[in-house]
Amino acid sequence: YWAFSDIQTGRVLTKVTDETSGCSLTCAQFHPDGLIFGTGTMDSQIKIWDLKVKSLIFDQSGTYLALGGTDVQIYICKQWTEILHFTEHSGLTTGVAFGHHAKFIASTGMDRSLKFYSL
């Protein structure tokens, strides 16, 4: 694994692992905008990590997936198609949650607000 540490204290902030590849990580790079992270492995595979996604959740039935990051996106899992897109937060979206029977979704953001959306 790779570890990201606080330079001043040496405390490990987070670890990056990828057990699915079964191979050692050999390189890593942040995109200049800081929102994308790429890793490479010994067996020549690369993975791109979208760091804008701060929260994700499936509804109870597994029909929908909600993502929170720079905005809120709702996907229907059967086709993996985006069906709704909300941009009401003025900062990053930090949390998403489905309401009862996925009739609505709630989101929280860095703008210190709580938003509700009908599905």
MOPAC internal coordinates of N, CA, C and O (Angstrom, degrees):
PM7 1SCF
backbone

  N    0.0000 0     0.00 0     0.00 0    0    0    0
  C    1.4438 1     0.00 0     0.00 0    1    0    0
  C    1.5234 1   109.94 1     0.00 0    2    1    0
  O    1.2310 1   121.58 1   -15.76 1    3    2    1
  N    1.3164 1   114.58 1   164.24 1    3    2    1
  C    1.4595 1   122.31 1   171.97 1    5    3    2
  C    1.5153 1   106.98 1  -107.51 1    6    5    3
  O    1.2310 1   120.50 1   -34.59 1    7    6    5
  N    1.3046 1   116.66 1   145.41 1    7    6    5
  C    1.4604 1   120.32 1   177.03 1    9    7    6
  C    1.5193 1   109.51 1  -122.34 1   10    9    7
  O    1.2310 1   121.18 1   -40.49 1   11   10    9
  N    1.3144 1   115.35 1   139.51 1   11   10    9
  C    1.4609 1   121.56 1   172.86 1   13   11   10
  C    1.5232 1   106.57 1  -104.39 1   14   13   11
  O    1.2310 1   121.13 1   -54.81 1   15   14   13
  N    1.3269 1   115.44 1   125.19 1   15   14   13
  C    1.4561 1   120.71 1  -175.08 1   17   15   14
  C    1.5160 1   111.09 1  -122.19 1   18   17   15
  O    1.2310 1   121.38 1   -25.35 1   19   18   17
  N    1.3204 1   114.97 1   154.65 1   19   18   17
  C    1.4587 1   121.88 1   172.16 1   21   19   18
  C    1.5244 1   107.04 1   -72.54 1   22   21   19
  O    1.2310 1   120.03 1   -57.70 1   23   22   21
  N    1.3167 1   117.54 1   122.30 1   23   22   21
  C    1.4619 1   121.56 1  -175.62 1   25   23   22
  C    1.5268 1   111.17 1   -62.58 1   26   25   23
  O    1.2310 1   119.92 1   142.41 1   27   26   25
  N    1.3022 1   117.75 1   -37.59 1   27   26   25
  C    1.4694 1   120.96 1  -176.60 1   29   27   26
  C    1.5239 1   112.76 1   -73.71 1   30   29   27
  O    1.2310 1   120.15 1   139.10 1   31   30   29
  N    1.3326 1   117.31 1   -40.90 1   31   30   29
  C    1.4677 1   119.68 1  -174.80 1   33   31   30
  C    1.5211 1   113.51 1  -102.48 1   34   33   31
  O    1.2310 1   119.80 1   160.10 1   35   34   33
  N    1.3285 1   117.98 1   -19.90 1   35   34   33
  C    1.4557 1   121.36 1  -175.69 1   37   35   34
  C    1.5167 1   113.41 1    79.63 1   38   37   35
  O    1.2310 1   120.01 1   178.54 1   39   38   37
  N    1.3292 1   117.59 1    -1.46 1   39   38   37
  C    1.4665 1   121.97 1  -179.56 1   41   39   38
  C    1.5259 1   110.14 1   -68.00 1   42   41   39
  O    1.2310 1   120.34 1   -47.62 1   43   42   41
  N    1.3379 1   116.96 1   132.38 1   43   42   41
  C    1.4593 1   122.11 1   177.51 1   45   43   42
  C    1.5217 1   108.74 1   -70.78 1   46   45   43
  O    1.2310 1   120.39 1   -56.84 1   47   46   45
  N    1.3386 1   116.86 1   123.16 1   47   46   45
  C    1.4592 1   122.39 1  -179.94 1   49   47   46
  C    1.5152 1   111.42 1   -87.78 1   50   49   47
  O    1.2310 1   120.58 1   138.75 1   51   50   49
  N    1.3233 1   116.50 1   -41.25 1   51   50   49
  C    1.4617 1   121.08 1   179.02 1   53   51   50
  C    1.5192 1   109.14 1  -161.04 1   54   53   51
  O    1.2310 1   120.84 1   -22.53 1   55   54   53
  N    1.3150 1   116.00 1   157.47 1   55   54   53
  C    1.4636 1   122.06 1   177.02 1   57   55   54
  C    1.5212 1   108.63 1  -117.85 1   58   57   55
  O    1.2310 1   120.71 1   -37.76 1   59   58   57
  N    1.3092 1   116.24 1   142.24 1   59   58   57
  C    1.4604 1   121.99 1   176.27 1   61   59   58
  C    1.5208 1   106.92 1  -110.19 1   62   61   59
  O    1.2310 1   120.82 1   -62.71 1   63   62   61
  N    1.3214 1   116.04 1   117.29 1   63   62   61
  C    1.4563 1   120.78 1   177.91 1   65   63   62
  C    1.5217 1   108.87 1  -130.24 1   66   65   63
  O    1.2310 1   121.19 1   -21.80 1   67   66   65
  N    1.3032 1   115.32 1   158.20 1   67   66   65
  C    1.4632 1   120.46 1   175.61 1   69   67   66
  C    1.5201 1   108.24 1  -147.04 1   70   69   67
  O    1.2310 1   121.15 1   -96.76 1   71   70   69
  N    1.3167 1   115.40 1    83.24 1   71   70   69
  C    1.4600 1   120.36 1  -178.88 1   73   71   70
  C    1.5223 1   112.59 1   -66.92 1   74   73   71
  O    1.2310 1   119.85 1   157.75 1   75   74   73
  N    1.3388 1   117.89 1   -22.25 1   75   74   73
  C    1.4673 1   120.58 1  -176.52 1   77   75   74
  C    1.5179 1   112.38 1   -69.07 1   78   77   75
  O    1.2310 1   119.85 1   151.44 1   79   78   77
  N    1.3323 1   117.88 1   -28.56 1   79   78   77
  C    1.4634 1   118.90 1  -177.53 1   81   79   78
  C    1.5166 1   111.37 1   -77.80 1   82   81   79
  O    1.2310 1   119.86 1   155.25 1   83   82   81
  N    1.3363 1   117.87 1   -24.75 1   83   82   81
  C    1.4530 1   120.80 1  -179.50 1   85   83   82
  C    1.5147 1   112.79 1    65.92 1   86   85   83
  O    1.2310 1   120.26 1  -161.96 1   87   86   85
  N    1.3038 1   117.11 1    18.04 1   87   86   85
  C    1.4539 1   121.26 1  -175.24 1   89   87   86
  C    1.5268 1   109.42 1  -139.30 1   90   89   87
  O    1.2310 1   120.86 1   -27.08 1   91   90   89
  N    1.3069 1   115.96 1   152.92 1   91   90   89
  C    1.4628 1   120.83 1  -178.60 1   93   91   90
  C    1.5185 1   111.98 1   -68.64 1   94   93   91
  O    1.2310 1   121.19 1   -38.22 1   95   94   93
  N    1.3385 1   115.33 1   141.78 1   95   94   93
  C    1.4600 1   120.28 1   171.33 1   97   95   94
  C    1.5203 1   108.18 1   -71.84 1   98   97   95
  O    1.2310 1   120.58 1   -45.53 1   99   98   97
  N    1.3231 1   116.50 1   134.47 1   99   98   97
  C    1.4631 1   120.51 1  -178.45 1  101   99   98
  C    1.5168 1   113.51 1  -113.80 1  102  101   99
  O    1.2310 1   120.24 1   160.10 1  103  102  101
  N    1.3320 1   117.14 1   -19.90 1  103  102  101
  C    1.4586 1   119.57 1  -179.81 1  105  103  102
  C    1.5208 1   109.56 1  -158.28 1  106  105  103
  O    1.2310 1   121.68 1   -19.74 1  107  106  105
  N    1.3262 1   114.38 1   160.26 1  107  106  105
  C    1.4607 1   120.78 1   178.35 1  109  107  106
  C    1.5157 1   108.20 1  -154.70 1  110  109  107
  O    1.2310 1   120.82 1   -32.00 1  111  110  109
  N    1.3370 1   116.03 1   148.00 1  111  110  109
  C    1.4644 1   119.98 1  -178.47 1  113  111  110
  C    1.5180 1   109.24 1  -154.10 1  114  113  111
  O    1.2310 1   120.86 1   -43.69 1  115  114  113
  N    1.3344 1   115.97 1   136.31 1  115  114  113
  C    1.4550 1   121.51 1   170.43 1  117  115  114
  C    1.5190 1   109.06 1   -87.85 1  118  117  115
  O    1.2310 1   120.40 1   -38.95 1  119  118  117
  N    1.3286 1   116.84 1   141.05 1  119  118  117
  C    1.4626 1   121.94 1   170.66 1  121  119  118
  C    1.5286 1   107.07 1   -65.16 1  122  121  119
  O    1.2310 1   119.54 1   -29.87 1  123  122  121
  N    1.3405 1   118.49 1   150.13 1  123  122  121
  C    1.4704 1   119.76 1  -179.70 1  125  123  122
  C    1.5322 1   114.69 1   -54.82 1  126  125  123
  O    1.2310 1   119.53 1   151.44 1  127  126  125
  N    1.3472 1   118.51 1   -28.56 1  127  126  125
  C    1.4678 1   119.02 1   179.31 1  129  127  126
  C    1.5277 1   112.80 1   -80.01 1  130  129  127
  O    1.2310 1   120.07 1   173.41 1  131  130  129
  N    1.3446 1   117.47 1    -6.59 1  131  130  129
  C    1.4539 1   122.07 1   177.64 1  133  131  130
  C    1.5101 1   115.29 1    76.45 1  134  133  131
  O    1.2310 1   119.73 1  -174.79 1  135  134  133
  N    1.3232 1   118.12 1     5.21 1  135  134  133
  C    1.4599 1   121.07 1  -175.57 1  137  135  134
  C    1.5217 1   113.87 1  -104.12 1  138  137  135
  O    1.2310 1   120.33 1   174.86 1  139  138  137
  N    1.3252 1   116.97 1    -5.14 1  139  138  137
  C    1.4636 1   121.77 1   179.27 1  141  139  138
  C    1.5243 1   107.56 1  -132.06 1  142  141  139
  O    1.2310 1   120.70 1   -39.48 1  143  142  141
  N    1.3317 1   116.26 1   140.52 1  143  142  141
  C    1.4580 1   122.63 1  -179.87 1  145  143  142
  C    1.5181 1   107.36 1  -130.00 1  146  145  143
  O    1.2310 1   119.82 1   -48.06 1  147  146  145
  N    1.3089 1   117.95 1   131.94 1  147  146  145
  C    1.4574 1   122.21 1   178.97 1  149  147  146
  C    1.5154 1   110.93 1  -116.63 1  150  149  147
  O    1.2310 1   120.66 1   -35.24 1  151  150  149
  N    1.3372 1   116.35 1   144.76 1  151  150  149
  C    1.4595 1   121.14 1   174.66 1  153  151  150
  C    1.5200 1   109.02 1  -129.31 1  154  153  151
  O    1.2310 1   120.93 1   -28.82 1  155  154  153
  N    1.3210 1   115.83 1   151.18 1  155  154  153
  C    1.4578 1   122.65 1   175.48 1  157  155  154
  C    1.5132 1   109.48 1  -124.58 1  158  157  155
  O    1.2310 1   120.55 1   -28.46 1  159  158  157
  N    1.3380 1   116.55 1   151.54 1  159  158  157
  C    1.4615 1   120.97 1  -178.00 1  161  159  158
  C    1.5188 1   111.09 1  -121.06 1  162  161  159
  O    1.2310 1   121.56 1   -13.67 1  163  162  161
  N    1.3227 1   114.62 1   166.33 1  163  162  161
  C    1.4559 1   122.40 1  -179.28 1  165  163  162
  C    1.5307 1   111.70 1   -57.43 1  166  165  163
  O    1.2310 1   119.67 1   149.48 1  167  166  165
  N    1.3432 1   118.24 1   -30.52 1  167  166  165
  C    1.4660 1   121.23 1  -178.78 1  169  167  166
  C    1.5294 1   112.24 1   -93.22 1  170  169  167
  O    1.2310 1   120.22 1  -155.88 1  171  170  169
  N    1.3353 1   117.18 1    24.12 1  171  170  169
  C    1.4720 1   124.49 1   172.53 1  173  171  170
  C    1.5236 1   114.61 1    68.65 1  174  173  171
  O    1.2310 1   119.78 1  -154.79 1  175  174  173
  N    1.3181 1   118.02 1    25.21 1  175  174  173
  C    1.4579 1   120.71 1   174.50 1  177  175  174
  C    1.5240 1   108.80 1   -95.60 1  178  177  175
  O    1.2310 1   121.08 1   -32.36 1  179  178  177
  N    1.3419 1   115.54 1   147.64 1  179  178  177
  C    1.4582 1   119.53 1   172.29 1  181  179  178
  C    1.5230 1   108.64 1  -122.02 1  182  181  179
  O    1.2310 1   121.36 1   -29.54 1  183  182  181
  N    1.3084 1   115.00 1   150.46 1  183  182  181
  C    1.4647 1   121.01 1   174.44 1  185  183  182
  C    1.5115 1   107.20 1  -132.09 1  186  185  183
  O    1.2310 1   121.36 1   -39.78 1  187  186  185
  N    1.3217 1   115.00 1   140.22 1  187  186  185
  C    1.4533 1   122.04 1   177.77 1  189  187  186
  C    1.5249 1   107.29 1  -111.40 1  190  189  187
  O    1.2310 1   120.63 1   -51.56 1  191  190  189
  N    1.3169 1   116.41 1   128.44 1  191  190  189
  C    1.4576 1   123.23 1  -177.90 1  193  191  190
  C    1.5212 1   108.05 1  -110.14 1  194  193  191
  O    1.2310 1   120.47 1   -54.57 1  195  194  193
  N    1.3244 1   116.71 1   125.43 1  195  194  193
  C    1.4649 1   121.98 1   178.57 1  197  195  194
  C    1.5232 1   108.16 1   -88.36 1  198  197  195
  O    1.2310 1   120.38 1   -76.50 1  199  198  197
  N    1.3195 1   116.87 1   103.50 1  199  198  197
  C    1.4622 1   121.29 1  -175.98 1  201  199  198
  C    1.5176 1   113.05 1   -79.21 1  202  201  199
  O    1.2310 1   120.47 1   173.87 1  203  202  201
  N    1.3309 1   116.70 1    -6.13 1  203  202  201
  C    1.4623 1   120.31 1   177.44 1  205  203  202
  C    1.5236 1   111.07 1   -71.39 1  206  205  203
  O    1.2310 1   120.02 1   154.99 1  207  206  205
  N    1.3198 1   117.56 1   -25.01 1  207  206  205
  C    1.4604 1   120.88 1  -179.40 1  209  207  206
  C    1.5250 1   108.30 1   -75.69 1  210  209  207
  O    1.2310 1   120.79 1   -65.04 1  211  210  209
  N    1.3192 1   116.10 1   114.96 1  211  210  209
  C    1.4631 1   122.06 1  -178.07 1  213  211  210
  C    1.5214 1   112.13 1  -106.00 1  214  213  211
  O    1.2310 1   120.41 1   164.26 1  215  214  213
  N    1.3268 1   116.82 1   -15.74 1  215  214  213
  C    1.4530 1   120.71 1  -177.92 1  217  215  214
  C    1.5219 1   108.70 1  -157.72 1  218  217  215
  O    1.2310 1   120.51 1   -36.90 1  219  218  217
  N    1.3163 1   116.63 1   143.10 1  219  218  217
  C    1.4651 1   120.53 1   172.65 1  221  219  218
  C    1.5105 1   108.81 1  -148.07 1  222  221  219
  O    1.2310 1   121.53 1   -29.18 1  223  222  221
  N    1.3268 1   114.67 1   150.82 1  223  222  221
  C    1.4610 1   120.05 1  -178.67 1  225  223  222
  C    1.5311 1   109.39 1  -157.23 1  226  225  223
  O    1.2310 1   120.96 1   -37.47 1  227  226  225
  N    1.3268 1   115.77 1   142.53 1  227  226  225
  C    1.4622 1   122.14 1   170.66 1  229  227  226
  C    1.5269 1   107.62 1   -94.83 1  230  229  227
  O    1.2310 1   120.50 1   -32.72 1  231  230  229
  N    1.3319 1   116.65 1   147.28 1  231  230  229
  C    1.4627 1   118.37 1   173.28 1  233  231  230
  C    1.5225 1   108.51 1   -72.69 1  234  233  231
  O    1.2310 1   119.83 1   -10.39 1  235  234  233
  N    1.3339 1   117.93 1   169.61 1  235  234  233
  C    1.4664 1   122.03 1  -174.85 1  237  235  234
  C    1.5156 1   113.55 1   -59.40 1  238  237  235
  O    1.2310 1   119.84 1   148.25 1  239  238  237
  N    1.3197 1   117.91 1   -31.75 1  239  238  237
  C    1.4671 1   120.60 1  -177.73 1  241  239  238
  C    1.5245 1   112.31 1   -84.96 1  242  241  239
  O    1.2310 1   120.02 1   167.07 1  243  242  241
  N    1.3235 1   117.57 1   -12.93 1  243  242  241
  C    1.4611 1   120.89 1  -176.49 1  245  243  242
  C    1.5155 1   113.14 1    80.55 1  246  245  243
  O    1.2310 1   120.39 1  -169.54 1  247  246  245
  N    1.3152 1   116.86 1    10.46 1  247  246  245
  C    1.4629 1   121.55 1  -179.26 1  249  247  246
  C    1.5199 1   112.02 1   -77.45 1  250  249  247
  O    1.2310 1   120.38 1   141.36 1  251  250  249
  N    1.3348 1   116.88 1   -38.64 1  251  250  249
  C    1.4627 1   121.91 1  -173.70 1  253  251  250
  C    1.5262 1   111.59 1  -119.74 1  254  253  251
  O    1.2310 1   121.39 1   -28.68 1  255  254  253
  N    1.3160 1   114.95 1   151.32 1  255  254  253
  C    1.4601 1   123.21 1   171.60 1  257  255  254
  C    1.5193 1   107.14 1  -125.31 1  258  257  255
  O    1.2310 1   120.30 1   -50.51 1  259  258  257
  N    1.3246 1   117.04 1   129.49 1  259  258  257
  C    1.4659 1   121.99 1   176.36 1  261  259  258
  C    1.5213 1   108.89 1  -111.80 1  262  261  259
  O    1.2310 1   120.90 1   -43.64 1  263  262  261
  N    1.3304 1   115.89 1   136.36 1  263  262  261
  C    1.4608 1   122.59 1   176.93 1  265  263  262
  C    1.5118 1   108.93 1  -120.24 1  266  265  263
  O    1.2310 1   120.62 1   -40.44 1  267  266  265
  N    1.3076 1   116.43 1   139.56 1  267  266  265
  C    1.4546 1   121.70 1   174.11 1  269  267  266
  C    1.5113 1   109.61 1  -122.64 1  270  269  267
  O    1.2310 1   120.37 1   -47.30 1  271  270  269
  N    1.3096 1   116.90 1   132.70 1  271  270  269
  C    1.4604 1   123.20 1   178.91 1  273  271  270
  C    1.5080 1   108.84 1  -163.94 1  274  273  271
  O    1.2310 1   120.55 1    67.60 1  275  274  273
  N    1.3214 1   116.56 1  -112.40 1  275  274  273
  C    1.4592 1   119.05 1   175.01 1  277  275  274
  C    1.5191 1   110.84 1   -71.95 1  278  277  275
  O    1.2310 1   120.59 1   163.46 1  279  278  277
  N    1.3259 1   116.48 1   -16.54 1  279  278  277
  C    1.4586 1   123.80 1   177.94 1  281  279  278
  C    1.5235 1   107.54 1  -158.05 1  282  281  279
  O    1.2310 1   119.81 1     7.85 1  283  282  281
  N    1.3179 1   117.97 1  -172.15 1  283  282  281
  C    1.4658 1   122.57 1   177.82 1  285  283  282
  C    1.5224 1   107.69 1  -114.09 1  286  285  283
  O    1.2310 1   120.80 1   -52.34 1  287  286  285
  N    1.3301 1   116.08 1   127.66 1  287  286  285
  C    1.4631 1   121.59 1   179.52 1  289  287  286
  C    1.5209 1   108.89 1  -124.39 1  290  289  287
  O    1.2310 1   120.77 1   -42.05 1  291  290  289
  N    1.3269 1   116.12 1   137.95 1  291  290  289
  C    1.4588 1   122.16 1   177.34 1  293  291  290
  C    1.5246 1   107.73 1  -117.59 1  294  293  291
  O    1.2310 1   120.98 1   -51.52 1  295  294  293
  N    1.3426 1   115.73 1   128.48 1  295  294  293
  C    1.4628 1   122.07 1   179.44 1  297  295  294
  C    1.5138 1   109.28 1  -116.81 1  298  297  295
  O    1.2310 1   120.87 1   -32.80 1  299  298  297
  N    1.3316 1   115.94 1   147.20 1  299  298  297
  C    1.4556 1   120.94 1   169.25 1  301  299  298
  C    1.5266 1   105.52 1   -93.81 1  302  301  299
  O    1.2310 1   120.60 1   -57.29 1  303  302  301
  N    1.3160 1   116.45 1   122.71 1  303  302  301
  C    1.4621 1   121.47 1  -169.35 1  305  303  302
  C    1.5250 1   113.97 1   -68.05 1  306  305  303
  O    1.2310 1   119.96 1   148.89 1  307  306  305
  N    1.3073 1   117.67 1   -31.11 1  307  306  305
  C    1.4631 1   120.25 1  -176.72 1  309  307  306
  C    1.5289 1   111.90 1   -59.00 1  310  309  307
  O    1.2310 1   120.17 1   138.87 1  311  310  309
  N    1.3172 1   117.27 1   -41.13 1  311  310  309
  C    1.4667 1   121.75 1  -179.77 1  313  311  310
  C    1.5288 1   112.49 1  -107.60 1  314  313  311
  O    1.2310 1   119.62 1   172.92 1  315  314  313
  N    1.3391 1   118.34 1    -7.08 1  315  314  313
  C    1.4686 1   123.63 1  -173.06 1  317  315  314
  C    1.5215 1   110.24 1    52.93 1  318  317  315
  O    1.2310 1   121.50 1  -133.04 1  319  318  317
  N    1.3286 1   114.74 1    46.96 1  319  318  317
  C    1.4605 1   122.82 1  -179.34 1  321  319  318
  C    1.5237 1   109.36 1  -112.08 1  322  321  319
  O    1.2310 1   120.88 1   -44.74 1  323  322  321
  N    1.3345 1   115.92 1   135.26 1  323  322  321
  C    1.4610 1   119.71 1   175.74 1  325  323  322
  C    1.5215 1   108.67 1   -72.40 1  326  325  323
  O    1.2310 1   120.76 1   -52.59 1  327  326  325
  N    1.3439 1   116.15 1   127.41 1  327  326  325
  C    1.4635 1   119.65 1  -179.17 1  329  327  326
  C    1.5276 1   112.50 1  -111.28 1  330  329  327
  O    1.2310 1   120.27 1   156.53 1  331  330  329
  N    1.3266 1   117.09 1   -23.47 1  331  330  329
  C    1.4662 1   120.99 1   178.73 1  333  331  330
  C    1.5207 1   109.60 1  -142.69 1  334  333  331
  O    1.2310 1   121.38 1   -29.17 1  335  334  333
  N    1.3194 1   114.97 1   150.83 1  335  334  333
  C    1.4643 1   121.18 1  -178.11 1  337  335  334
  C    1.5326 1   107.35 1  -146.84 1  338  337  335
  O    1.2310 1   120.57 1   -58.18 1  339  338  337
  N    1.3243 1   116.51 1   121.82 1  339  338  337
  C    1.4636 1   121.23 1  -177.78 1  341  339  338
  C    1.5254 1   109.93 1  -120.02 1  342  341  339
  O    1.2310 1   120.53 1   -43.91 1  343  342  341
  N    1.3179 1   116.59 1   136.09 1  343  342  341
  C    1.4679 1   121.32 1  -176.95 1  345  343  342
  C    1.5299 1   111.85 1  -126.68 1  346  345  343
  O    1.2310 1   120.05 1  -151.19 1  347  346  345
  N    1.3157 1   117.50 1    28.81 1  347  346  345
  C    1.4602 1   120.89 1  -173.33 1  349  347  346
  C    1.5265 1   114.94 1   -73.72 1  350  349  347
  O    1.2310 1   119.38 1   155.47 1  351  350  349
  N    1.3453 1   118.79 1   -24.53 1  351  350  349
  C    1.4666 1   119.90 1   179.69 1  353  351  350
  C    1.5281 1   109.65 1   -72.78 1  354  353  351
  O    1.2310 1   120.56 1   -38.99 1  355  354  353
  N    1.3265 1   116.53 1   141.01 1  355  354  353
  C    1.4655 1   120.05 1   178.63 1  357  355  354
  C    1.5242 1   111.79 1   -86.96 1  358  357  355
  O    1.2310 1   119.95 1   172.12 1  359  358  357
  N    1.3224 1   117.70 1    -7.88 1  359  358  357
  C    1.4602 1   123.09 1   175.42 1  361  359  358
  C    1.5145 1   108.83 1  -132.10 1  362  361  359
  O    1.2310 1   120.52 1    12.45 1  363  362  361
  N    1.3291 1   116.62 1  -167.55 1  363  362  361
  C    1.4596 1   120.76 1   178.28 1  365  363  362
  C    1.5233 1   111.10 1   -61.57 1  366  365  363
  O    1.2310 1   120.93 1   -34.89 1  367  366  365
  N    1.3261 1   115.84 1   145.11 1  367  366  365
  C    1.4578 1   122.39 1   171.76 1  369  367  366
  C    1.5209 1   106.82 1   -83.99 1  370  369  367
  O    1.2310 1   120.05 1   -52.28 1  371  370  369
  N    1.3236 1   117.52 1   127.72 1  371  370  369
  C    1.4618 1   120.77 1  -175.14 1  373  371  370
  C    1.5206 1   113.93 1  -106.99 1  374  373  371
  O    1.2310 1   119.77 1   165.73 1  375  374  373
  N    1.3261 1   118.05 1   -14.27 1  375  374  373
  C    1.4540 1   120.40 1  -179.64 1  377  375  374
  C    1.5158 1   111.65 1  -156.66 1  378  377  375
  O    1.2310 1   120.88 1   -33.88 1  379  378  377
  N    1.3256 1   115.93 1   146.12 1  379  378  377
  C    1.4639 1   121.97 1   175.75 1  381  379  378
  C    1.5281 1   108.34 1  -136.79 1  382  381  379
  O    1.2310 1   120.54 1   -33.53 1  383  382  381
  N    1.3323 1   116.57 1   146.47 1  383  382  381
  C    1.4636 1   121.53 1   178.48 1  385  383  382
  C    1.5211 1   108.83 1  -152.87 1  386  385  383
  O    1.2310 1   121.18 1   -38.67 1  387  386  385
  N    1.3282 1   115.35 1   141.33 1  387  386  385
  C    1.4594 1   120.73 1   176.44 1  389  387  386
  C    1.5180 1   109.73 1   -86.73 1  390  389  387
  O    1.2310 1   120.91 1   -34.55 1  391  390  389
  N    1.3252 1   115.87 1   145.45 1  391  390  389
  C    1.4516 1   122.15 1   172.42 1  393  391  390
  C    1.5194 1   110.01 1   -84.05 1  394  393  391
  O    1.2310 1   120.89 1     1.74 1  395  394  393
  N    1.3132 1   115.91 1  -178.26 1  395  394  393
  C    1.4618 1   123.21 1  -178.88 1  397  395  394
  C    1.5287 1   110.84 1   -55.58 1  398  397  395
  O    1.2310 1   120.26 1   -51.37 1  399  398  397
  N    1.3344 1   117.10 1   128.63 1  399  398  397
  C    1.4635 1   124.51 1  -179.87 1  401  399  398
  C    1.5332 1   112.78 1    56.11 1  402  401  399
  O    1.2310 1   120.06 1  -153.96 1  403  402  401
  N    1.3233 1   117.50 1    26.04 1  403  402  401
  C    1.4756 1   123.16 1   178.27 1  405  403  402
  C    1.5254 1   112.49 1    54.44 1  406  405  403
  O    1.2310 1   120.41 1  -145.76 1  407  406  405
  N    1.3226 1   116.82 1    34.24 1  407  406  405
  C    1.4691 1   119.92 1   177.86 1  409  407  406
  C    1.5250 1   111.52 1   -79.46 1  410  409  407
  O    1.2310 1   120.61 1   159.06 1  411  410  409
  N    1.3359 1   116.44 1   -20.94 1  411  410  409
  C    1.4627 1   120.33 1   176.48 1  413  411  410
  C    1.5228 1   108.73 1  -151.03 1  414  413  411
  O    1.2310 1   120.88 1   -12.72 1  415  414  413
  N    1.3055 1   115.92 1   167.28 1  415  414  413
  C    1.4576 1   122.08 1   174.55 1  417  415  414
  C    1.5221 1   107.82 1  -131.33 1  418  417  415
  O    1.2310 1   121.06 1   -35.24 1  419  418  417
  N    1.3128 1   115.59 1   144.76 1  419  418  417
  C    1.4618 1   121.89 1   176.21 1  421  419  418
  C    1.5243 1   108.23 1  -114.11 1  422  421  419
  O    1.2310 1   120.84 1   -34.29 1  423  422  421
  N    1.3237 1   116.00 1   145.71 1  423  422  421
  C    1.4650 1   120.15 1   176.66 1  425  423  422
  C    1.5228 1   109.86 1  -137.64 1  426  425  423
  O    1.2310 1   121.29 1   -32.40 1  427  426  425
  N    1.3205 1   115.14 1   147.60 1  427  426  425
  C    1.4585 1   122.21 1   174.48 1  429  427  426
  C    1.5163 1   107.95 1  -116.76 1  430  429  427
  O    1.2310 1   121.01 1   -23.72 1  431  430  429
  N    1.3314 1   115.67 1   156.28 1  431  430  429
  C    1.4550 1   117.94 1  -177.21 1  433  431  430
  C    1.5087 1   113.61 1  -144.24 1  434  433  431
  O    1.2310 1   121.50 1   -10.72 1  435  434  433
  N    1.3349 1   114.73 1   169.28 1  435  434  433
  C    1.4575 1   121.92 1   176.33 1  437  435  434
  C    1.5239 1   110.99 1   -63.76 1  438  437  435
  O    1.2310 1   120.34 1   162.46 1  439  438  437
  N    1.3249 1   116.96 1   -17.54 1  439  438  437
  C    1.4674 1   120.61 1   176.75 1  441  439  438
  C    1.5348 1   111.73 1   -78.46 1  442  441  439
  O    1.2310 1   120.83 1  -172.61 1  443  442  441
  N    1.3453 1   116.03 1     7.39 1  443  442  441
  C    1.4628 1   124.01 1   176.78 1  445  443  442
  C    1.5265 1   112.27 1    64.30 1  446  445  443
  O    1.2310 1   120.92 1  -146.22 1  447  446  445
  N    1.3289 1   115.85 1    33.78 1  447  446  445
  C    1.4607 1   119.51 1   179.75 1  449  447  446
  C    1.5249 1   110.72 1  -121.11 1  450  449  447
  O    1.2310 1   121.45 1   -21.06 1  451  450  449
  N    1.3043 1   114.83 1   158.94 1  451  450  449
  C    1.4571 1   124.24 1   174.62 1  453  451  450
  C    1.5179 1   106.55 1  -119.05 1  454  453  451
  O    1.2310 1   120.66 1   -55.88 1  455  454  453
  N    1.3413 1   116.34 1   124.12 1  455  454  453
  C    1.4677 1   121.41 1  -177.96 1  457  455  454
  C    1.5276 1   108.95 1  -117.46 1  458  457  455
  O    1.2310 1   120.76 1   -32.33 1  459  458  457
  N    1.3288 1   116.15 1   147.67 1  459  458  457
  C    1.4593 1   122.89 1   175.49 1  461  459  458
  C    1.5211 1   108.76 1  -121.90 1  462  461  459
  O    1.2310 1   121.00 1   -41.48 1  463  462  461
  N    1.3472 1   115.70 1   138.52 1  463  462  461
  C    1.4637 1   121.53 1  -179.28 1  465  463  462
  C    1.5242 1   108.80 1  -131.86 1  466  465  463
  O    1.2310 1   120.51 1   -43.37 1  467  466  465
  N    1.3200 1   116.63 1   136.63 1  467  466  465
  C    1.4650 1   121.43 1   174.66 1  469  467  466
  C    1.5174 1   109.38 1   -79.99 1  470  469  467
  O    1.2310 1   121.16 1   -35.85 1  471  470  469
  N    1.3313 1   115.38 1   144.15 1  471  470  469
  C    1.4687 1   119.40 1   176.84 1  473  471  470
  C    1.5077 1   110.76 1  -106.75 1  474  473  471
  O    1.2310 1   120.10 1   180.00 1  475  474  473

